[in-house]
């Protein structure tokens, strides 16, 4: 009986660990963002917020957009927090190439210091409505093998026209 309970406890532990989507967010998106854009002019938005666990070293290998994107090109960027004079942590102000970037926790405790943003840059080649509903991220944690996962914090809709529309209404 004791052995059966131990086997059951280990199975539950393995199942719980294997469902952790870290470093990607879990559950449905927490927000939506609507942006007007001119055809041919790039716009950017932070779509995923990764909170790096203390002691972890995450190498970002690349990302793919999932959604309605026919007629648009998408690039992905990393946005590290910028600490402003008043102490605020701002993500989405400075950007760098995503592929090959390495992120680590800068603080020994969870919090905004350890959060980075995965941003998308979208350029429409024609008028239309484009939407990113998920992000597929490829990465390595602590030098391990390549992993991939999907997650998003902000669903992003871009309404493009020439000239840019005044707003991007919800549908």
RALIN-V875068 format. One record per pair of residues at least 4 apart in sequence whose ideal C-beta (glycine too) atoms are under 7 Angstrom apart, sorted by the first residue. I is the first residue (numbers start at 1). GAP is how many residues later the second one is. D is the distance in Angstrom with one decimal. If there is no record, write none. Layout:
BEGIN
i=I gap=GAP d=D
i=I gap=GAP d=D
END
This chain:
BEGIN
i=1 gap=4 d=6.6
i=2 gap=4 d=6.5
i=3 gap=4 d=6.4
i=4 gap=4 d=6.3
i=5 gap=4 d=6.2
i=6 gap=4 d=6.4
i=7 gap=4 d=6.4
i=8 gap=4 d=6.5
i=9 gap=4 d=6.4
i=10 gap=4 d=6.3
i=11 gap=4 d=6.3
i=12 gap=4 d=6.3
i=13 gap=4 d=6.4
i=14 gap=4 d=6.1
i=15 gap=4 d=6.5
i=21 gap=5 d=4.7
i=21 gap=128 d=5.7
i=21 gap=130 d=5.9
i=23 gap=27 d=4.7
i=23 gap=29 d=6.7
i=23 gap=35 d=5.9
i=23 gap=116 d=7.0
i=24 gap=24 d=6.8
i=24 gap=113 d=6.2
i=24 gap=125 d=4.6
i=24 gap=126 d=6.9
i=24 gap=127 d=3.2
i=25 gap=23 d=6.5
i=25 gap=24 d=6.9
i=25 gap=126 d=4.5
i=25 gap=127 d=6.9
i=25 gap=128 d=5.2
i=26 gap=125 d=6.8
i=29 gap=123 d=5.2
i=29 gap=124 d=6.0
i=29 gap=125 d=6.2
i=29 gap=126 d=4.7
i=30 gap=123 d=5.2
i=31 gap=122 d=6.6
i=31 gap=123 d=4.8
i=32 gap=122 d=6.7
i=32 gap=123 d=4.7
i=33 gap=12 d=5.4
i=33 gap=121 d=5.3
i=33 gap=123 d=5.1
i=34 gap=123 d=5.0
i=34 gap=134 d=4.0
i=34 gap=136 d=6.7
i=35 gap=8 d=5.1
i=35 gap=10 d=6.5
i=35 gap=123 d=5.1
i=35 gap=133 d=5.8
i=36 gap=123 d=5.3
i=36 gap=128 d=5.0
i=36 gap=129 d=4.5
i=36 gap=130 d=6.6
i=36 gap=131 d=5.8
i=36 gap=132 d=4.7
i=37 gap=4 d=6.0
i=37 gap=6 d=4.5
i=37 gap=87 d=6.0
i=37 gap=121 d=5.2
i=37 gap=123 d=4.7
i=37 gap=127 d=5.6
i=38 gap=122 d=7.0
i=38 gap=124 d=6.1
i=38 gap=125 d=5.8
i=38 gap=126 d=3.9
i=39 gap=85 d=5.2
i=39 gap=86 d=6.9
i=39 gap=87 d=6.4
i=39 gap=88 d=5.9
i=39 gap=121 d=5.2
i=39 gap=122 d=6.6
i=39 gap=123 d=4.4
i=40 gap=83 d=6.6
i=42 gap=79 d=4.9
i=42 gap=80 d=6.7
i=42 gap=81 d=4.5
i=43 gap=79 d=5.8
i=43 gap=115 d=6.0
i=44 gap=75 d=5.5
i=44 gap=76 d=6.9
i=44 gap=77 d=4.8
i=45 gap=74 d=6.4
i=45 gap=75 d=6.1
i=45 gap=109 d=6.7
i=45 gap=111 d=4.9
i=46 gap=33 d=5.8
i=46 gap=45 d=5.8
i=46 gap=46 d=4.4
i=46 gap=71 d=3.9
i=46 gap=73 d=4.7
i=46 gap=108 d=6.8
i=47 gap=71 d=6.1
i=47 gap=72 d=6.7
i=47 gap=73 d=5.4
i=47 gap=85 d=6.3
i=47 gap=88 d=5.7
i=47 gap=105 d=5.5
i=47 gap=106 d=6.5
i=47 gap=107 d=5.0
i=47 gap=109 d=5.8
i=48 gap=69 d=6.9
i=48 gap=70 d=3.9
i=48 gap=87 d=5.4
i=48 gap=103 d=6.2
i=48 gap=104 d=5.8
i=48 gap=105 d=5.5
i=49 gap=42 d=6.9
i=49 gap=66 d=5.6
i=49 gap=68 d=5.7
i=49 gap=104 d=5.2
i=50 gap=53 d=7.0
i=50 gap=65 d=6.8
i=50 gap=66 d=5.3
i=50 gap=68 d=6.6
i=51 gap=59 d=6.3
i=51 gap=63 d=5.5
i=51 gap=64 d=4.8
i=52 gap=4 d=5.4
i=52 gap=6 d=6.0
i=52 gap=51 d=5.4
i=52 gap=52 d=6.2
i=52 gap=53 d=4.5
i=52 gap=62 d=4.7
i=52 gap=64 d=6.9
i=53 gap=52 d=6.2
i=54 gap=51 d=4.4
i=54 gap=53 d=7.0
i=54 gap=54 d=5.1
i=54 gap=55 d=6.8
i=55 gap=50 d=6.7
i=56 gap=48 d=6.8
i=56 gap=49 d=6.2
i=56 gap=85 d=6.1
i=56 gap=86 d=6.1
i=57 gap=45 d=6.5
i=57 gap=47 d=5.2
i=57 gap=85 d=5.4
i=58 gap=44 d=7.0
i=58 gap=45 d=5.0
i=58 gap=81 d=5.6
i=58 gap=83 d=5.5
i=59 gap=43 d=5.2
i=59 gap=80 d=6.3
i=59 gap=81 d=4.4
i=60 gap=18 d=6.4
i=60 gap=38 d=5.3
i=60 gap=39 d=6.9
i=60 gap=41 d=4.8
i=60 gap=43 d=6.9
i=60 gap=79 d=5.3
i=61 gap=38 d=6.4
i=61 gap=77 d=4.1
i=61 gap=78 d=5.7
i=61 gap=79 d=6.8
i=61 gap=85 d=6.4
i=62 gap=36 d=6.7
i=62 gap=37 d=5.1
i=62 gap=76 d=4.8
i=63 gap=13 d=4.0
i=63 gap=35 d=6.0
i=63 gap=55 d=6.4
i=63 gap=72 d=5.6
i=63 gap=73 d=6.5
i=63 gap=74 d=4.9
i=63 gap=75 d=6.9
i=64 gap=72 d=4.4
i=65 gap=4 d=5.9
i=65 gap=9 d=4.3
i=65 gap=55 d=6.2
i=65 gap=67 d=4.8
i=65 gap=70 d=6.5
i=66 gap=66 d=7.0
i=66 gap=67 d=5.8
i=66 gap=68 d=3.9
i=66 gap=69 d=6.8
i=66 gap=70 d=6.2
i=66 gap=84 d=7.0
i=67 gap=64 d=4.6
i=67 gap=65 d=4.4
i=67 gap=66 d=4.3
i=67 gap=67 d=6.9
i=68 gap=62 d=6.1
i=68 gap=63 d=4.8
i=69 gap=5 d=6.3
i=69 gap=61 d=5.5
i=71 gap=53 d=6.3
i=71 gap=54 d=5.5
i=71 gap=55 d=4.4
i=71 gap=57 d=5.4
i=72 gap=50 d=5.4
i=72 gap=51 d=6.5
i=72 gap=52 d=4.8
i=72 gap=53 d=6.6
i=72 gap=58 d=4.5
i=73 gap=50 d=5.1
i=73 gap=52 d=7.0
i=74 gap=46 d=5.4
i=74 gap=47 d=6.9
i=74 gap=48 d=5.3
i=75 gap=46 d=4.6
i=76 gap=22 d=4.4
i=76 gap=42 d=6.3
i=76 gap=44 d=5.8
i=77 gap=18 d=4.1
i=77 gap=19 d=6.5
i=77 gap=20 d=6.7
i=77 gap=21 d=5.5
i=77 gap=42 d=4.6
i=77 gap=44 d=6.2
i=78 gap=17 d=6.9
i=78 gap=18 d=5.2
i=78 gap=20 d=4.9
i=78 gap=23 d=4.6
i=78 gap=38 d=6.2
i=78 gap=40 d=6.7
i=79 gap=12 d=5.1
i=79 gap=13 d=5.3
i=79 gap=15 d=6.3
i=79 gap=16 d=5.4
i=79 gap=37 d=6.5
i=79 gap=38 d=3.9
i=79 gap=40 d=5.0
i=80 gap=14 d=6.7
i=80 gap=36 d=5.3
i=81 gap=8 d=4.3
i=81 gap=9 d=6.6
i=81 gap=10 d=5.4
i=81 gap=31 d=6.5
i=81 gap=32 d=6.9
i=81 gap=34 d=6.4
i=81 gap=35 d=7.0
i=82 gap=8 d=4.8
i=82 gap=11 d=4.7
i=82 gap=12 d=5.5
i=83 gap=4 d=6.8
i=83 gap=6 d=5.9
i=84 gap=4 d=4.6
i=84 gap=6 d=6.0
i=89 gap=23 d=4.2
i=91 gap=24 d=6.6
i=91 gap=25 d=6.9
i=91 gap=26 d=4.0
i=92 gap=25 d=5.8
i=92 gap=27 d=6.4
i=95 gap=24 d=6.0
i=96 gap=5 d=6.2
i=97 gap=4 d=6.5
i=98 gap=20 d=6.8
i=103 gap=13 d=5.1
i=105 gap=9 d=4.3
i=106 gap=7 d=5.1
i=106 gap=8 d=6.3
i=107 gap=4 d=6.0
i=107 gap=6 d=4.0
i=107 gap=7 d=5.6
i=110 gap=4 d=6.3
i=118 gap=17 d=6.4
i=118 gap=19 d=6.7
i=120 gap=12 d=6.0
i=120 gap=36 d=6.7
i=122 gap=8 d=6.2
i=122 gap=36 d=5.2
i=124 gap=4 d=6.5
i=124 gap=6 d=6.2
i=124 gap=34 d=6.7
i=124 gap=36 d=3.4
i=127 gap=33 d=5.7
i=127 gap=34 d=4.5
i=127 gap=35 d=6.4
i=128 gap=32 d=5.9
i=129 gap=28 d=6.6
i=129 gap=30 d=5.3
i=130 gap=28 d=4.7
i=130 gap=30 d=6.7
i=131 gap=24 d=6.9
i=131 gap=25 d=6.8
i=131 gap=26 d=4.7
i=132 gap=23 d=7.0
i=132 gap=24 d=4.7
i=133 gap=19 d=7.0
i=133 gap=22 d=5.5
i=134 gap=16 d=5.2
i=134 gap=18 d=5.0
i=135 gap=15 d=6.7
i=135 gap=16 d=6.6
i=135 gap=17 d=5.2
i=136 gap=12 d=6.1
i=136 gap=14 d=5.0
i=137 gap=11 d=6.8
i=137 gap=12 d=6.0
i=138 gap=8 d=6.2
i=138 gap=10 d=4.9
i=139 gap=8 d=5.8
i=140 gap=4 d=5.7
i=140 gap=5 d=6.9
i=140 gap=6 d=5.8
i=140 gap=7 d=6.8
i=141 gap=6 d=6.9
i=157 gap=11 d=6.2
i=158 gap=10 d=6.9
i=159 gap=6 d=5.5
i=159 gap=9 d=3.6
i=161 gap=4 d=5.0
END
